[in-house]
Amino acid sequence: MVRDTAALRAAHDGTGSYLQEMGAEGSVPDSAHLRPELTHEIRGLRAWLPLYLHGVGAFRKALDEKRDLAEHVHDTLSGVAELEVPQRPDLSAAIFRFRPADGSRAAAERADETSRRLLQRINSHRRIVLSSMAVDNRHTLRLCVVSHRTHHGRITEALKIIIAETKRHTAA
């Protein structure tokens, strides 16, 4: 939204010859001349504007919070006997999977299938969405904390769902 469209149009003059008829007297307004990238969105603006408005410190604080939340997930799920948590989080993603009954390949395959079903049950709650990945050729669930709106309360809720569904499988 601008007050002086002529000034904005002059700032972005020089677009391609295929747009010559746009904006002629009595035609549809030429919005291509009112923004810098014609049909492309301004991707850098999404990163630049919040950095400009809030500063780097706010982003550092938010990233530290998300990393702390991933560590909390790791530490909590490490205490669940049915689960194995193969790695500490480097950034904001914590991974886990069902622990095999023994060291055999068949037990690992059964545990992977159980992890697949666990993922479906967790996501069926529609309160959180986890994804999966292969780690050491094993089906591994992934909780990644990326939203700026995710805080400790949401992670507590996620952990309750994960643990309840893990226990529900064990009891079945």
Secondary structure, 3 states (H helix, E strand, C coil): CCCCHHHHHHHCCCCCHHHCCCCCCCCCCCHHHHCCCCCCCCHHHHHHHHHHHHHHHHHHHHHHHHHHHHHHHHHHHHCCCCEECCCCCCCCEEEEEECCCCCCHHHHHHHHHHHHHHHHHHHHCCCCCCEEEEECCEEEEEEECCCCCCCHHHHHHHHHHHHHHHHHHHHC
